Amino acid sequence: MTKTISVRIDDGIKRQADEFFAGIGINTATALRMFIYSSVCGKKISFPAIKKPNARLLRAINDANSGHNLSPKFKTAKDAVASMLED
């Protein structure tokens, strides 16, 4: 059985949340479910920050999905990941 939760939130914040979550490939309802499950499973209100992907990360995701190599070349995996997390 499932239950519905209603939340009142400012229209502007809701719009921003919808845009942000869409940018990382989920909707606001899914993000709220993730938060609740994470809190219950971890018995705490914290989880790793999830950021909107920057252009390099999106390009890397597209390259990976299409079977292409990452560009530009990096000396280490750590350098590649670090470049994807830059704002």
Residue frames as qw, qx, qy, qz and C-alpha x, y, z in Angstrom:
[[0.000, 0.889, 0.457, 0.000, 0.00, 0.00, 0.00],
 [0.411, 0.204, -0.016, 0.888, 1.20, 3.54, -0.69],
 [0.137, -0.793, -0.444, 0.393, 0.28, 6.85, 0.91],
 [0.348, 0.698, 0.185, 0.597, 0.21, 10.34, -0.53],
 [0.418, -0.513, -0.263, 0.703, 1.98, 13.24, 1.18],
 [0.230, 0.863, 0.279, 0.353, 0.94, 16.81, 0.43],
 [0.533, -0.340, -0.121, 0.765, 3.45, 19.60, 0.97],
 [0.167, 0.961, 0.219, -0.006, 2.88, 23.34, 0.72],
 [0.604, -0.260, 0.199, 0.727, 5.79, 25.21, -0.83],
 [0.116, 0.718, -0.067, -0.683, 6.34, 28.60, -2.46],
 [0.768, 0.600, 0.201, -0.100, 5.57, 28.54, -6.21],
 [0.309, 0.855, -0.415, -0.017, 8.98, 29.97, -7.11],
 [0.336, -0.509, 0.789, -0.078, 10.88, 27.37, -5.08],
 [0.783, 0.193, 0.573, -0.145, 8.73, 24.58, -6.55],
 [0.654, 0.751, -0.036, -0.081, 9.47, 25.80, -10.08],
 [0.094, 0.780, -0.617, 0.046, 13.21, 25.97, -9.31],
 [0.572, -0.273, 0.760, -0.144, 13.10, 22.50, -7.76],
 [0.821, 0.423, 0.357, -0.139, 11.31, 21.07, -10.80],
 [0.510, 0.816, -0.272, -0.011, 13.93, 22.61, -13.12],
 [0.156, -0.672, 0.716, -0.110, 16.87, 21.44, -11.00],
 [0.673, -0.106, 0.716, -0.149, 15.63, 17.88, -10.59],
 [0.792, 0.576, 0.163, -0.118, 14.77, 17.64, -14.29],
 [0.296, 0.838, -0.458, 0.000, 18.36, 18.70, -14.99],
 [0.177, -0.471, 0.857, -0.116, 19.67, 15.66, -13.09],
 [0.374, 0.072, -0.842, -0.381, 17.14, 13.33, -14.67],
 [0.164, -0.361, -0.883, 0.250, 14.47, 12.94, -11.99],
 [0.211, -0.673, -0.342, -0.621, 11.28, 14.70, -10.98],
 [0.197, -0.530, 0.401, -0.720, 10.54, 16.46, -7.70],
 [0.868, -0.294, 0.039, -0.398, 8.38, 13.61, -6.36],
 [0.913, 0.141, -0.310, 0.225, 11.23, 11.14, -6.96],
 [0.300, 0.502, -0.444, 0.679, 13.70, 13.47, -5.22],
 [0.507, -0.482, 0.289, -0.653, 11.41, 13.67, -2.18],
 [0.975, -0.127, -0.092, -0.157, 11.03, 9.86, -2.12],
 [0.722, 0.345, -0.407, 0.441, 14.83, 9.54, -2.33],
 [0.044, -0.552, 0.417, -0.721, 15.22, 11.93, 0.61],
 [0.750, -0.374, 0.177, -0.515, 12.68, 10.03, 2.73],
 [0.979, 0.043, -0.195, 0.036, 14.10, 6.58, 1.93],
 [0.535, 0.460, -0.435, 0.559, 17.65, 7.81, 2.56],
 [0.272, -0.546, 0.379, -0.696, 16.65, 9.31, 5.92],
 [0.882, -0.267, 0.101, -0.376, 14.80, 6.19, 7.06],
 [0.937, 0.181, -0.243, 0.174, 17.47, 3.73, 5.88],
 [0.501, 0.414, -0.398, 0.648, 20.36, 5.78, 7.28],
 [0.497, -0.678, -0.493, 0.224, 18.46, 6.88, 10.38],
 [0.318, -0.493, -0.035, 0.809, 19.67, 10.42, 9.76],
 [0.406, 0.866, 0.262, -0.130, 18.87, 13.45, 7.65],
 [0.040, -0.776, 0.467, 0.422, 21.89, 13.58, 5.41],
 [0.859, 0.241, 0.406, 0.198, 23.13, 12.12, 2.19],
 [0.485, -0.159, 0.346, 0.787, 25.78, 13.01, -0.40],
 [0.264, 0.660, 0.036, -0.703, 25.08, 16.17, -2.34],
 [0.582, 0.362, 0.639, 0.349, 23.92, 15.59, -5.88],
 [0.013, -0.581, 0.116, 0.806, 24.82, 18.41, -8.23],
 [0.681, 0.676, 0.154, -0.237, 23.46, 19.31, -11.61],
 [0.795, 0.021, 0.335, 0.506, 25.97, 18.00, -14.17],
 [0.010, 0.746, -0.205, -0.634, 28.15, 20.61, -15.84],
 [0.647, 0.632, -0.225, -0.362, 28.81, 20.68, -19.59],
 [0.184, 0.527, -0.829, -0.036, 31.88, 18.41, -19.34],
 [0.374, -0.040, 0.874, -0.308, 30.03, 15.78, -17.35],
 [0.692, 0.473, 0.290, -0.462, 27.07, 15.88, -19.75],
 [0.510, 0.648, -0.500, -0.265, 29.48, 15.46, -22.67],
 [0.029, -0.368, 0.922, -0.119, 31.15, 12.52, -20.88],
 [0.564, 0.179, 0.689, -0.417, 27.76, 10.92, -20.22],
 [0.691, 0.598, -0.005, -0.406, 26.79, 11.35, -23.87],
 [0.309, 0.604, -0.724, -0.125, 30.16, 9.95, -24.98],
 [0.249, -0.187, 0.920, -0.239, 29.72, 6.94, -22.69],
 [0.644, 0.346, 0.510, -0.452, 26.14, 6.35, -23.85],
 [0.683, 0.660, -0.122, -0.289, 27.17, 6.50, -27.50],
 [0.957, -0.019, 0.143, 0.252, 30.31, 4.38, -27.02],
 [0.454, 0.775, -0.177, 0.402, 32.78, 7.17, -27.71],
 [0.647, -0.098, -0.393, 0.646, 35.94, 7.88, -25.75],
 [0.254, -0.870, -0.266, 0.329, 36.06, 10.75, -23.30],
 [0.496, 0.479, 0.066, 0.721, 37.53, 13.98, -24.62],
 [0.386, 0.733, -0.555, 0.069, 39.85, 15.56, -23.74],
 [0.818, 0.016, -0.532, 0.217, 42.28, 12.87, -22.61],
 [0.451, -0.807, 0.241, -0.296, 43.26, 12.90, -18.95],
 [0.271, 0.516, -0.783, 0.218, 46.37, 11.48, -17.31],
 [0.026, -0.020, -0.923, 0.384, 44.40, 9.86, -14.48],
 [0.241, -0.558, -0.754, -0.248, 40.80, 8.92, -13.71],
 [0.306, -0.616, -0.435, 0.581, 40.98, 11.28, -10.74],
 [0.100, -0.264, 0.206, 0.937, 41.77, 14.19, -13.11],
 [0.157, -0.276, -0.711, -0.627, 38.84, 13.22, -15.35],
 [0.330, -0.630, -0.698, 0.078, 36.39, 13.04, -12.46],
 [0.284, -0.515, -0.229, 0.776, 37.70, 16.31, -10.99],
 [0.022, -0.055, 0.383, 0.922, 37.13, 18.09, -14.30],
 [0.256, -0.436, -0.749, -0.429, 33.53, 16.85, -14.37],
 [0.388, -0.645, -0.590, 0.293, 32.80, 18.23, -10.90],
 [0.243, -0.159, -0.023, 0.957, 34.05, 21.73, -11.63],
 [0.249, 0.741, 0.506, -0.364, 31.39, 24.41, -11.92]]
